[in-house]
Structure formats: C-alpha cells, structure tokens
C-alpha cells in the first residue's frame, strides 16, 4: 500500500478557506487531507491530535501559525508549518480561492498537472 502524505489545512473558522482546501485535495491520490479552525466556534476546532496526525500543516495566515504555536508548541516541535498567506475575502469553493490555494500549495509539495477545481 502506498503512503499518503497527511495534509492539515487551518484557518479561523474552518468554513471557507481550510474547508475549500480540504475539498480540493480530498481524494487526490497520495494525500490524506483534513481541515480545522483556530477559533472556538470553528466547524472543527483544531486539536493536538490533528497536529500529531499531520505531516505538513498549511495555515492561511501568520495569525493562525501564532495561535497554533501558543497552544500546541510541543506537538509542533517536529512539524512543518507553511503559511500560505490566503486572505479571508472569498466564498467557499470560489474559483479564485481554489486557484490560489492550489498554486500556493504546489510551491511546497508536488501536485499533479491538472485543473485544480474538483469535479462533482
């Protein structure tokens, strides 16, 4: 069985940016993907178990990285955390958001050459 790289996407509320990222990469061969948010009212609130599970953690803003570092310093010690710098100005699965996430993630991990918008 092939190893799937575990990608964790983090934003504030896990309703638009990180959820879009999860939807983009879910089912893509070679990746296991989850998403969560840093705020108490997030759809899924990030936990230490999420951090421990992930191979690479992608956060949308530096503030998300800071929140993770203040809450999960020990769990983050050996983790790769990438700040994507994706602003909170989009709607869920908005094509510009999909494209921005795809291309920024592709700067850090090899992705297939294909249209980043998943087909229903």
OpenMM code with the backbone's topology and positions (N, CA, C; nanometers):
from openmm import Vec3, app, unit

residues = "UNK UNK UNK UNK UNK UNK UNK UNK UNK UNK UNK UNK UNK UNK UNK UNK UNK UNK UNK UNK UNK UNK UNK UNK UNK UNK UNK UNK UNK UNK UNK UNK UNK UNK UNK UNK UNK UNK UNK UNK UNK UNK UNK UNK UNK UNK UNK UNK UNK UNK UNK UNK UNK UNK UNK UNK UNK UNK UNK UNK UNK UNK UNK UNK UNK UNK UNK UNK UNK UNK UNK UNK UNK UNK UNK UNK UNK UNK UNK UNK UNK UNK UNK UNK UNK UNK UNK UNK UNK UNK UNK UNK UNK UNK UNK UNK UNK UNK UNK UNK UNK UNK UNK UNK UNK UNK UNK UNK UNK UNK UNK UNK UNK UNK UNK UNK UNK UNK UNK UNK".split()
positions = [
    Vec3(0.0846, -0.1183, 0.0000),
    Vec3(0.0000, 0.0000, 0.0000),
    Vec3(0.0889, 0.1244, 0.0000),
    Vec3(0.0541, 0.2224, -0.0802),
    Vec3(0.1282, 0.3470, -0.0880),
    Vec3(0.1003, 0.4333, 0.0340),
    Vec3(0.2032, 0.5093, 0.0735),
    Vec3(0.1875, 0.6015, 0.1847),
    Vec3(0.1193, 0.7285, 0.1350),
    Vec3(0.0201, 0.7751, 0.2077),
    Vec3(-0.0474, 0.9003, 0.1751),
    Vec3(0.0078, 1.0099, 0.2654),
    Vec3(0.0552, 1.1174, 0.2057),
    Vec3(0.1045, 1.2310, 0.2832),
    Vec3(-0.0146, 1.2997, 0.3500),
    Vec3(-0.0027, 1.3250, 0.4793),
    Vec3(-0.1133, 1.3811, 0.5579),
    Vec3(-0.1023, 1.5332, 0.5626),
    Vec3(-0.2007, 1.5983, 0.5001),
    Vec3(-0.2051, 1.7435, 0.4920),
    Vec3(-0.3154, 1.7970, 0.5821),
    Vec3(-0.2810, 1.8932, 0.6660),
    Vec3(-0.3789, 1.9583, 0.7523),
    Vec3(-0.3864, 2.1055, 0.7130),
    Vec3(-0.5077, 2.1527, 0.6836),
    Vec3(-0.5298, 2.2918, 0.6473),
    Vec3(-0.6019, 2.3633, 0.7607),
    Vec3(-0.5509, 2.4812, 0.7963),
    Vec3(-0.6041, 2.5552, 0.9108),
    Vec3(-0.6392, 2.6976, 0.8694),
    Vec3(-0.7581, 2.7423, 0.9099),
    Vec3(-0.7944, 2.8838, 0.9026),
    Vec3(-0.8629, 2.9177, 1.0357),
    Vec3(-0.9403, 3.0229, 1.0385),
    Vec3(-1.0016, 3.0644, 1.1648),
    Vec3(-1.1238, 2.9807, 1.2016),
    Vec3(-1.2197, 2.9723, 1.1096),
    Vec3(-1.3477, 2.9096, 1.1426),
    Vec3(-1.3721, 2.7767, 1.0712),
    Vec3(-1.2822, 2.7366, 0.9850),
    Vec3(-1.2965, 2.6110, 0.9100),
    Vec3(-1.4293, 2.6057, 0.8346),
    Vec3(-1.4636, 2.7191, 0.7742),
    Vec3(-1.5887, 2.7254, 0.6982),
    Vec3(-1.5668, 2.7618, 0.5515),
    Vec3(-1.4548, 2.8276, 0.5216),
    Vec3(-1.4327, 2.8680, 0.3825),
    Vec3(-1.2942, 2.8252, 0.3341),
    Vec3(-1.1887, 2.8893, 0.3819),
    Vec3(-1.0553, 2.8652, 0.3242),
    Vec3(-1.0039, 2.7239, 0.3499),
    Vec3(-0.9954, 2.6827, 0.4757),
    Vec3(-0.9409, 2.5487, 0.5022),
    Vec3(-1.0359, 2.4395, 0.4546),
    Vec3(-1.1655, 2.4653, 0.4607),
    Vec3(-1.2619, 2.3675, 0.4106),
    Vec3(-1.2513, 2.3553, 0.2587),
    Vec3(-1.2330, 2.4670, 0.1899),
    Vec3(-1.2097, 2.4624, 0.0454),
    Vec3(-1.0855, 2.3810, 0.0143),
    Vec3(-0.9781, 2.4053, 0.0888),
    Vec3(-0.8540, 2.3299, 0.0666),
    Vec3(-0.8774, 2.1802, 0.0857),
    Vec3(-0.9496, 2.1441, 0.1901),
    Vec3(-0.9794, 2.0025, 0.2122),
    Vec3(-1.0570, 1.9447, 0.0943),
    Vec3(-1.1538, 2.0199, 0.0460),
    Vec3(-1.2353, 1.9720, -0.0663),
    Vec3(-1.1528, 1.9593, -0.1943),
    Vec3(-1.0578, 2.0485, -0.2159),
    Vec3(-0.9730, 2.0437, -0.3353),
    Vec3(-0.8879, 1.9170, -0.3357),
    Vec3(-0.8254, 1.8876, -0.2227),
    Vec3(-0.7253, 1.7806, -0.2171),
    Vec3(-0.7816, 1.6456, -0.1725),
    Vec3(-0.9049, 1.6438, -0.1228),
    Vec3(-0.9669, 1.5178, -0.0809),
    Vec3(-0.9790, 1.4252, -0.2012),
    Vec3(-0.9370, 1.3033, -0.1839),
    Vec3(-0.9472, 1.2051, -0.2917),
    Vec3(-0.8337, 1.2106, -0.3920),
    Vec3(-0.7442, 1.3067, -0.3777),
    Vec3(-0.6294, 1.3159, -0.4674),
    Vec3(-0.5286, 1.2098, -0.4264),
    Vec3(-0.4937, 1.1241, -0.5166),
    Vec3(-0.4047, 1.0108, -0.4869),
    Vec3(-0.2750, 1.0586, -0.4202),
    Vec3(-0.2395, 0.9914, -0.3132),
    Vec3(-0.1156, 1.0217, -0.2431),
    Vec3(-0.1311, 1.1170, -0.1260),
    Vec3(-0.2544, 1.1621, -0.1023),
    Vec3(-0.2770, 1.2567, 0.0064),
    Vec3(-0.3948, 1.2148, 0.0928),
    Vec3(-0.3790, 1.2358, 0.2218),
    Vec3(-0.4871, 1.2233, 0.3187),
    Vec3(-0.5037, 1.3640, 0.3744),
    Vec3(-0.6243, 1.4177, 0.3730),
    Vec3(-0.6437, 1.5591, 0.3989),
    Vec3(-0.7495, 1.5817, 0.5065),
    Vec3(-0.7202, 1.6764, 0.5941),
    Vec3(-0.8161, 1.7221, 0.6956),
    Vec3(-0.8061, 1.8731, 0.7066),
    Vec3(-0.9075, 1.9317, 0.7691),
    Vec3(-0.9051, 2.0752, 0.7933),
    Vec3(-0.9655, 2.1048, 0.9285),
    Vec3(-0.9296, 2.2216, 0.9822),
    Vec3(-0.9805, 2.2642, 1.1127),
    Vec3(-0.9626, 2.4150, 1.1241),
    Vec3(-1.0182, 2.4697, 1.2319),
    Vec3(-1.0071, 2.6132, 1.2569),
    Vec3(-0.9507, 2.6416, 1.3942),
    Vec3(-0.8992, 2.7620, 1.4100),
    Vec3(-0.8365, 2.8008, 1.5367),
    Vec3(-0.9349, 2.8622, 1.6360),
    Vec3(-1.0510, 2.9048, 1.5904),
    Vec3(-1.1467, 2.9731, 1.6777),
    Vec3(-1.2377, 2.8728, 1.7488),
    Vec3(-1.2814, 2.9077, 1.8722),
    Vec3(-1.3708, 2.8171, 1.9461),
    Vec3(-1.4989, 2.7813, 1.8703),
    Vec3(-1.5506, 2.8703, 1.7873),
    Vec3(-1.6731, 2.8433, 1.7128),
    Vec3(-1.6503, 2.7810, 1.5766),
    Vec3(-1.5304, 2.7329, 1.5522),
    Vec3(-1.4985, 2.6727, 1.4220),
    Vec3(-1.5832, 2.5489, 1.3971),
    Vec3(-1.6052, 2.5175, 1.2706),
    Vec3(-1.6787, 2.3962, 1.2323),
    Vec3(-1.6121, 2.2748, 1.2954),
    Vec3(-1.4803, 2.2647, 1.2825),
    Vec3(-1.3985, 2.1662, 1.3539),
    Vec3(-1.2845, 2.2448, 1.4174),
    Vec3(-1.2739, 2.2379, 1.5488),
    Vec3(-1.1689, 2.3112, 1.6198),
    Vec3(-1.0418, 2.2258, 1.6209),
    Vec3(-0.9305, 2.2869, 1.5821),
    Vec3(-0.8036, 2.2145, 1.5766),
    Vec3(-0.7662, 2.1645, 1.7169),
    Vec3(-0.7135, 2.0436, 1.7204),
    Vec3(-0.6727, 1.9826, 1.8465),
    Vec3(-0.5284, 1.9326, 1.8343),
    Vec3(-0.4734, 1.8934, 1.9458),
    Vec3(-0.3382, 1.8375, 1.9436),
    Vec3(-0.3332, 1.7106, 1.8591),
    Vec3(-0.4406, 1.6348, 1.8589),
    Vec3(-0.4448, 1.5130, 1.7770),
    Vec3(-0.4333, 1.5453, 1.6283),
    Vec3(-0.4956, 1.6557, 1.5847),
    Vec3(-0.4805, 1.6986, 1.4449),
    Vec3(-0.3333, 1.7264, 1.4142),
    Vec3(-0.2684, 1.7998, 1.5036),
    Vec3(-0.1280, 1.8378, 1.4843),
    Vec3(-0.0408, 1.7123, 1.4777),
    Vec3(-0.0612, 1.6204, 1.5699),
    Vec3(0.0177, 1.4970, 1.5741),
    Vec3(-0.0042, 1.4136, 1.4484),
    Vec3(-0.1254, 1.4139, 1.3953),
    Vec3(-0.1597, 1.3352, 1.2776),
    Vec3(-0.0885, 1.3851, 1.1519),
    Vec3(-0.0753, 1.5153, 1.1381),
    Vec3(-0.0321, 1.5775, 1.0121),
    Vec3(0.1166, 1.5609, 0.9840),
    Vec3(0.1475, 1.5456, 0.8548),
    Vec3(0.2859, 1.5538, 0.8082),
    Vec3(0.3225, 1.6985, 0.7778),
    Vec3(0.2308, 1.7695, 0.7138),
    Vec3(0.2500, 1.9105, 0.6809),
    Vec3(0.1240, 1.9856, 0.7219),
    Vec3(0.1438, 2.1001, 0.7846),
    Vec3(0.0327, 2.1845, 0.8270),
    Vec3(0.0383, 2.3130, 0.7449),
    Vec3(-0.0696, 2.3405, 0.6736),
    Vec3(-0.0816, 2.4636, 0.5961),
    Vec3(-0.1783, 2.5558, 0.6685),
    Vec3(-0.1305, 2.6740, 0.7052),
    Vec3(-0.2172, 2.7739, 0.7676),
    Vec3(-0.2403, 2.8854, 0.6668),
    Vec3(-0.3545, 2.9494, 0.6755),
    Vec3(-0.3888, 3.0526, 0.5785),
    Vec3(-0.3215, 3.1864, 0.6090),
    Vec3(-0.2962, 3.2151, 0.7378),
    Vec3(-0.2374, 3.3430, 0.7781),
    Vec3(-0.1354, 3.3204, 0.8894),
    Vec3(-0.0463, 3.4165, 0.9067),
    Vec3(0.0519, 3.4098, 1.0153),
    Vec3(-0.0154, 3.4031, 1.1526),
    Vec3(-0.1293, 3.4681, 1.1672),
    Vec3(-0.2000, 3.4647, 1.2957),
    Vec3(-0.2412, 3.3221, 1.3325),
    Vec3(-0.2731, 3.2407, 1.2333),
    Vec3(-0.3075, 3.1003, 1.2601),
    Vec3(-0.1846, 3.0248, 1.3098),
    Vec3(-0.0706, 3.0519, 1.2491),
    Vec3(0.0540, 2.9895, 1.2941),
    Vec3(0.0822, 3.0295, 1.4400),
    Vec3(0.0650, 3.1551, 1.4716),
    Vec3(0.0894, 3.2036, 1.6085),
    Vec3(-0.0032, 3.1361, 1.7083),
    Vec3(-0.1305, 3.1222, 1.6714),
    Vec3(-0.2262, 3.0554, 1.7612),
    Vec3(-0.1868, 2.9096, 1.7839),
    Vec3(-0.1458, 2.8422, 1.6772),
    Vec3(-0.1030, 2.7031, 1.6925),
    Vec3(0.0204, 2.6942, 1.7816),
    Vec3(0.1168, 2.7830, 1.7604),
    Vec3(0.2397, 2.7809, 1.8400),
    Vec3(0.2109, 2.8066, 1.9873),
    Vec3(0.1163, 2.8940, 2.0170),
    Vec3(0.0866, 2.9232, 2.1579),
    Vec3(0.0096, 2.8096, 2.2249),
    Vec3(-0.0687, 2.7338, 2.1486),
    Vec3(-0.1494, 2.6260, 2.2066),
    Vec3(-0.0836, 2.4887, 2.1988),
    Vec3(-0.0012, 2.4658, 2.0952),
    Vec3(0.0498, 2.3311, 2.0698),
    Vec3(0.2003, 2.3293, 2.0455),
    Vec3(0.2739, 2.4072, 2.1208),
    Vec3(0.4188, 2.4217, 2.0978),
    Vec3(0.4900, 2.2868, 2.0943),
    Vec3(0.4641, 2.2022, 2.1912),
    Vec3(0.5329, 2.0721, 2.1962),
    Vec3(0.4986, 1.9852, 2.0749),
    Vec3(0.3702, 1.9790, 2.0404),
    Vec3(0.3268, 1.8957, 1.9278),
    Vec3(0.3822, 1.9474, 1.7944),
    Vec3(0.4082, 2.0780, 1.7862),
    Vec3(0.4585, 2.1378, 1.6624),
    Vec3(0.6098, 2.1274, 1.6461),
    Vec3(0.6782, 2.0811, 1.7494),
    Vec3(0.8250, 2.0840, 1.7520),
    Vec3(0.8901, 2.0239, 1.6273),
    Vec3(0.8391, 1.9138, 1.5782),
    Vec3(0.8993, 1.8456, 1.4621),
    Vec3(0.8151, 1.8592, 1.3358),
    Vec3(0.7193, 1.9495, 1.3359),
    Vec3(0.6262, 1.9617, 1.2232),
    Vec3(0.6672, 2.0722, 1.1267),
    Vec3(0.6291, 2.0537, 1.0028),
    Vec3(0.6452, 2.1560, 0.9013),
    Vec3(0.5152, 2.2363, 0.8976),
    Vec3(0.5271, 2.3679, 0.9185),
    Vec3(0.4116, 2.4569, 0.9119),
    Vec3(0.4382, 2.5582, 0.8009),
    Vec3(0.3450, 2.5653, 0.7065),
    Vec3(0.3588, 2.6554, 0.5920),
    Vec3(0.2486, 2.7602, 0.5991),
    Vec3(0.2879, 2.8871, 0.5923),
    Vec3(0.1916, 2.9969, 0.5883),
    Vec3(0.1634, 3.0287, 0.4421),
    Vec3(0.0387, 3.0101, 0.4000),
    Vec3(0.0025, 3.0306, 0.2599),
    Vec3(-0.0298, 3.1768, 0.2264),
    Vec3(-0.0623, 3.2562, 0.3254),
    Vec3(-0.0997, 3.3963, 0.3037),
    Vec3(-0.2197, 3.4075, 0.2093),
    Vec3(-0.3268, 3.3370, 0.2454),
    Vec3(-0.4519, 3.3439, 0.1701),
    Vec3(-0.5487, 3.4294, 0.2517),
    Vec3(-0.5879, 3.5453, 0.1993),
    Vec3(-0.6748, 3.6350, 0.2759),
    Vec3(-0.8173, 3.5820, 0.2888),
    Vec3(-0.8867, 3.6319, 0.3888),
    Vec3(-1.0245, 3.5912, 0.4156),
    Vec3(-1.1198, 3.6820, 0.3373),
    Vec3(-1.1187, 3.6663, 0.2055),
    Vec3(-1.2004, 3.7533, 0.1189),
    Vec3(-1.2837, 3.6726, 0.0187),
    Vec3(-1.2895, 3.5420, 0.0363),
    Vec3(-1.3529, 3.4551, -0.0616),
    Vec3(-1.4763, 3.3856, -0.0046),
    Vec3(-1.5514, 3.3232, -0.0959),
    Vec3(-1.6606, 3.2339, -0.0591),
    Vec3(-1.6117, 3.0903, -0.0756),
    Vec3(-1.6820, 2.9976, -0.0152),
    Vec3(-1.6478, 2.8557, -0.0231),
    Vec3(-1.6399, 2.8106, -0.1689),
    Vec3(-1.5294, 2.7480, -0.2043),
    Vec3(-1.5043, 2.6912, -0.3376),
    Vec3(-1.5084, 2.7951, -0.4498),
    Vec3(-1.4924, 2.9214, -0.4163),
    Vec3(-1.4838, 3.0254, -0.5196),
    Vec3(-1.3639, 2.9931, -0.6089),
    Vec3(-1.3810, 2.9985, -0.7402),
    Vec3(-1.2717, 2.9593, -0.8306),
    Vec3(-1.1385, 3.0302, -0.8035),
    Vec3(-1.1416, 3.1583, -0.7713),
    Vec3(-1.0164, 3.2290, -0.7416),
    Vec3(-0.9498, 3.1736, -0.6156),
    Vec3(-1.0304, 3.1357, -0.5167),
    Vec3(-0.9767, 3.0765, -0.3940),
    Vec3(-0.9158, 2.9398, -0.4249),
    Vec3(-0.9865, 2.8597, -0.5020),
    Vec3(-0.9371, 2.7270, -0.5397),
    Vec3(-0.8025, 2.7402, -0.6104),
    Vec3(-0.7959, 2.8298, -0.7049),
    Vec3(-0.6728, 2.8508, -0.7805),
    Vec3(-0.5589, 2.8994, -0.6907),
    Vec3(-0.5880, 2.9952, -0.6035),
    Vec3(-0.4839, 3.0482, -0.5154),
    Vec3(-0.4300, 2.9406, -0.4221),
    Vec3(-0.5178, 2.8638, -0.3612),
    Vec3(-0.4736, 2.7572, -0.2710),
    Vec3(-0.3915, 2.6541, -0.3480),
    Vec3(-0.4428, 2.6084, -0.4618),
    Vec3(-0.3739, 2.5067, -0.5414),
    Vec3(-0.2317, 2.5500, -0.5744),
    Vec3(-0.2181, 2.6708, -0.6274),
    Vec3(-0.0874, 2.7178, -0.6714),
    Vec3(0.0077, 2.7436, -0.5551),
    Vec3(-0.0445, 2.7909, -0.4428),
    Vec3(0.0426, 2.8155, -0.3271),
    Vec3(0.0874, 2.6847, -0.2634),
    Vec3(-0.0001, 2.5870, -0.2563),
    Vec3(0.0372, 2.4559, -0.2027),
    Vec3(0.1390, 2.3905, -0.2963),
    Vec3(0.1212, 2.4074, -0.4265),
    Vec3(0.2115, 2.3471, -0.5253),
    Vec3(0.3544, 2.4000, -0.5136),
    Vec3(0.3733, 2.5129, -0.4485),
    Vec3(0.5079, 2.5651, -0.4242),
    Vec3(0.5819, 2.4831, -0.3185),
    Vec3(0.5073, 2.4007, -0.2434),
    Vec3(0.5658, 2.3285, -0.1299),
    Vec3(0.5630, 2.1769, -0.1433),
    Vec3(0.4715, 2.1255, -0.2232),
    Vec3(0.4639, 1.9810, -0.2448),
    Vec3(0.4312, 1.9548, -0.3924),
    Vec3(0.4778, 1.8436, -0.4457),
    Vec3(0.4464, 1.8136, -0.5858),
    Vec3(0.2989, 1.7762, -0.6022),
    Vec3(0.2349, 1.8422, -0.6963),
    Vec3(0.0946, 1.8143, -0.7268),
    Vec3(0.0833, 1.7756, -0.8737),
    Vec3(-0.0199, 1.6994, -0.9073),
    Vec3(-0.0388, 1.6633, -1.0483),
    Vec3(-0.0705, 1.7861, -1.1320),
    Vec3(-0.0331, 1.7800, -1.2573),
    Vec3(-0.0663, 1.8883, -1.3509),
    Vec3(-0.2085, 1.8659, -1.3983),
    Vec3(-0.3008, 1.9373, -1.3369),
    Vec3(-0.4416, 1.9243, -1.3772),
    Vec3(-0.5188, 2.0453, -1.3298),
    Vec3(-0.6423, 2.0531, -1.3715),
    Vec3(-0.7291, 2.1608, -1.3283),
    Vec3(-0.7570, 2.1419, -1.1796),
    Vec3(-0.7310, 2.2442, -1.0961),
    Vec3(-0.7473, 2.2275, -0.9523),
    Vec3(-0.8918, 2.2213, -0.9050),
    Vec3(-0.9887, 2.2514, -0.9898),
    Vec3(-1.1282, 2.2503, -0.9455),
    Vec3(-1.1814, 2.1080, -0.9550),
    Vec3(-1.2136, 2.0471, -0.8388),
    Vec3(-1.2628, 1.9088, -0.8415),
    Vec3(-1.3974, 1.8984, -0.9103),
    Vec3(-1.4154, 1.7910, -0.9812),
    Vec3(-1.5435, 1.7664, -1.0479),
    Vec3(-1.6404, 1.7039, -0.9486),
    Vec3(-1.7676, 1.7421, -0.9586),
    Vec3(-1.8675, 1.6844, -0.8644),
    Vec3(-1.8875, 1.5369, -0.8862),
] * unit.nanometer
topology = app.Topology()
chain = topology.addChain("A")
for resn in residues:
    res = topology.addResidue(resn, chain)
    for name in ("N", "CA", "C"):
        topology.addAtom(name, app.Element.getBySymbol(name[0]), res)
